Amino acid sequence: MTYIENVFVCIAAPLLVAALCAGRKHLRFFLFMLAGMLSCLLSAYVNTFFAAALNATALDATAEISPVVEEVMKLLPLLFYLLVFEPEPEHIRAAVLTTAAGFATFENICYLIQNGADELGFLIVRGFGTGAMHIACGAIVGSGMLHVWRRGWLTAAGTCALLGAAVVFHGIYNLLIAAGGGAQYAAFALPLLALLAGKAASPLLKRTEN
């Protein structure tokens, strides 16, 4: 039995110490990294609850429950940050990506604990694929919210639409992983290609806005 809350405490402790020593300028990075890890921890409990309550199969939990729960949990720290602190746009993007990176990091650590670290090649591919998937979903929500939150009438509907897009992307990734074989490696490549495409398109989008 893996006590993931104990794993979280062991990882969070040095990050908290570093946050206290780094000063206010770098505090946001550590806090959002911890928020991402905590979101991952809580997602595990919420996923388990809904899977048991709905009597879901492993595939149902992977494809239908997990994407919704995890994307909502990742969004909550960002919503709190936006509503309470009203940050500058550049801080929003950094907060989203750091939270997503923290979530992916803790998820990968839990995977290593449960499944071992024997196959280095597969773990490297999985690490990049899972990390890119969470960051791609975060980028979908974060980049979109930079625009929809400038228009009051679009805030609620736009946020739900962005969350829905992230959930669909996450669900497709999980389905491909569950299929195994070549589809699994296609899943690992999908978010990396999506991030590369987004990075390539960002200068064009900025010129269009201007």
Contacts in CASP RR format, 6 or more apart in sequence:
PFRMAT RR
TARGET T0000
AUTHOR 0000-0000-0000
METHOD contacts of the structure
MODEL  1
MTYIENVFVCIAAPLLVAALCAGRKHLRFFLFMLAGMLSCLLSAYVNTFF
AAALNATALDATAEISPVVEEVMKLLPLLFYLLVFEPEPEHIRAAVLTTA
AGFATFENICYLIQNGADELGFLIVRGFGTGAMHIACGAIVGSGMLHVWR
RGWLTAAGTCALLGAAVVFHGIYNLLIAAGGGAQYAAFALPLLALLAGKA
ASPLLKRTEN
2 110 0 8 1.000
2 113 0 8 1.000
2 114 0 8 1.000
4 41 0 8 1.000
4 44 0 8 1.000
4 110 0 8 1.000
4 113 0 8 1.000
5 41 0 8 1.000
7 106 0 8 1.000
7 109 0 8 1.000
7 110 0 8 1.000
7 113 0 8 1.000
8 37 0 8 1.000
8 38 0 8 1.000
8 41 0 8 1.000
8 106 0 8 1.000
11 37 0 8 1.000
11 106 0 8 1.000
11 109 0 8 1.000
12 34 0 8 1.000
12 37 0 8 1.000
12 38 0 8 1.000
15 30 0 8 1.000
15 33 0 8 1.000
15 34 0 8 1.000
16 30 0 8 1.000
16 34 0 8 1.000
18 30 0 8 1.000
19 26 0 8 1.000
19 27 0 8 1.000
19 30 0 8 1.000
19 31 0 8 1.000
19 34 0 8 1.000
22 29 0 8 1.000
22 30 0 8 1.000
28 91 0 8 1.000
28 94 0 8 1.000
28 95 0 8 1.000
28 98 0 8 1.000
29 94 0 8 1.000
29 98 0 8 1.000
32 77 0 8 1.000
32 94 0 8 1.000
32 95 0 8 1.000
32 98 0 8 1.000
32 99 0 8 1.000
32 102 0 8 1.000
33 98 0 8 1.000
33 99 0 8 1.000
33 101 0 8 1.000
33 102 0 8 1.000
33 105 0 8 1.000
34 102 0 8 1.000
35 77 0 8 1.000
35 99 0 8 1.000
35 102 0 8 1.000
36 74 0 8 1.000
36 77 0 8 1.000
36 98 0 8 1.000
36 99 0 8 1.000
36 100 0 8 1.000
36 101 0 8 1.000
36 102 0 8 1.000
36 103 0 8 1.000
36 106 0 8 1.000
37 102 0 8 1.000
37 103 0 8 1.000
37 105 0 8 1.000
37 106 0 8 1.000
39 70 0 8 1.000
39 73 0 8 1.000
39 74 0 8 1.000
39 76 0 8 1.000
39 77 0 8 1.000
39 99 0 8 1.000
39 103 0 8 1.000
40 70 0 8 1.000
40 73 0 8 1.000
40 102 0 8 1.000
40 103 0 8 1.000
40 106 0 8 1.000
40 107 0 8 1.000
40 110 0 8 1.000
41 106 0 8 1.000
42 73 0 8 1.000
43 66 0 8 1.000
43 69 0 8 1.000
43 70 0 8 1.000
43 73 0 8 1.000
43 103 0 8 1.000
44 110 0 8 1.000
46 69 0 8 1.000
46 73 0 8 1.000
47 61 0 8 1.000
47 65 0 8 1.000
47 66 0 8 1.000
47 69 0 8 1.000
47 70 0 8 1.000
50 56 0 8 1.000
50 61 0 8 1.000
50 65 0 8 1.000
50 69 0 8 1.000
51 60 0 8 1.000
51 61 0 8 1.000
51 65 0 8 1.000
54 60 0 8 1.000
54 65 0 8 1.000
56 64 0 8 1.000
56 65 0 8 1.000
59 178 0 8 1.000
62 174 0 8 1.000
62 175 0 8 1.000
62 177 0 8 1.000
62 178 0 8 1.000
63 171 0 8 1.000
63 174 0 8 1.000
63 175 0 8 1.000
63 178 0 8 1.000
66 170 0 8 1.000
66 171 0 8 1.000
66 174 0 8 1.000
67 167 0 8 1.000
67 168 0 8 1.000
67 170 0 8 1.000
67 171 0 8 1.000
67 174 0 8 1.000
68 167 0 8 1.000
70 103 0 8 1.000
70 170 0 8 1.000
71 137 0 8 1.000
71 141 0 8 1.000
71 163 0 8 1.000
71 164 0 8 1.000
71 166 0 8 1.000
71 167 0 8 1.000
71 170 0 8 1.000
72 163 0 8 1.000
74 99 0 8 1.000
74 100 0 8 1.000
74 103 0 8 1.000
74 134 0 8 1.000
74 137 0 8 1.000
74 138 0 8 1.000
74 141 0 8 1.000
75 141 0 8 1.000
75 159 0 8 1.000
75 163 0 8 1.000
77 95 0 8 1.000
77 99 0 8 1.000
78 92 0 8 1.000
78 95 0 8 1.000
78 96 0 8 1.000
78 99 0 8 1.000
78 141 0 8 1.000
78 142 0 8 1.000
78 145 0 8 1.000
79 159 0 8 1.000
81 87 0 8 1.000
81 92 0 8 1.000
81 95 0 8 1.000
82 92 0 8 1.000
82 145 0 8 1.000
82 149 0 8 1.000
87 95 0 8 1.000
89 146 0 8 1.000
92 142 0 8 1.000
92 145 0 8 1.000
92 146 0 8 1.000
93 142 0 8 1.000
93 143 0 8 1.000
93 146 0 8 1.000
96 138 0 8 1.000
96 139 0 8 1.000
96 141 0 8 1.000
96 142 0 8 1.000
96 145 0 8 1.000
97 135 0 8 1.000
97 138 0 8 1.000
97 139 0 8 1.000
99 138 0 8 1.000
100 131 0 8 1.000
100 134 0 8 1.000
100 135 0 8 1.000
100 137 0 8 1.000
100 138 0 8 1.000
100 139 0 8 1.000
101 131 0 8 1.000
101 134 0 8 1.000
101 135 0 8 1.000
103 134 0 8 1.000
104 127 0 8 1.000
104 130 0 8 1.000
104 131 0 8 1.000
104 133 0 8 1.000
104 134 0 8 1.000
104 135 0 8 1.000
107 130 0 8 1.000
107 134 0 8 1.000
108 126 0 8 1.000
108 127 0 8 1.000
108 130 0 8 1.000
108 131 0 8 1.000
111 126 0 8 1.000
111 130 0 8 1.000
112 123 0 8 1.000
117 123 0 8 1.000
125 185 0 8 1.000
125 188 0 8 1.000
126 188 0 8 1.000
128 188 0 8 1.000
128 192 0 8 1.000
129 187 0 8 1.000
129 188 0 8 1.000
129 189 0 8 1.000
129 191 0 8 1.000
129 192 0 8 1.000
130 188 0 8 1.000
131 191 0 8 1.000
132 191 0 8 1.000
132 192 0 8 1.000
132 194 0 8 1.000
132 195 0 8 1.000
133 169 0 8 1.000
133 170 0 8 1.000
133 173 0 8 1.000
133 187 0 8 1.000
133 190 0 8 1.000
133 191 0 8 1.000
135 191 0 8 1.000
135 195 0 8 1.000
136 169 0 8 1.000
136 191 0 8 1.000
136 194 0 8 1.000
136 195 0 8 1.000
137 166 0 8 1.000
137 169 0 8 1.000
137 170 0 8 1.000
138 166 0 8 1.000
139 195 0 8 1.000
139 198 0 8 1.000
140 162 0 8 1.000
140 165 0 8 1.000
140 166 0 8 1.000
140 169 0 8 1.000
141 159 0 8 1.000
141 162 0 8 1.000
141 163 0 8 1.000
141 166 0 8 1.000
142 162 0 8 1.000
144 158 0 8 1.000
144 162 0 8 1.000
145 159 0 8 1.000
145 162 0 8 1.000
148 154 0 8 1.000
148 155 0 8 1.000
148 157 0 8 1.000
148 158 0 8 1.000
148 159 0 8 1.000
148 162 0 8 1.000
149 155 0 8 1.000
149 159 0 8 1.000
169 191 0 8 1.000
169 194 0 8 1.000
172 187 0 8 1.000
172 190 0 8 1.000
173 187 0 8 1.000
173 190 0 8 1.000
173 191 0 8 1.000
174 187 0 8 1.000
176 183 0 8 1.000
176 184 0 8 1.000
176 186 0 8 1.000
176 187 0 8 1.000
176 190 0 8 1.000
177 183 0 8 1.000
177 184 0 8 1.000
177 187 0 8 1.000
END
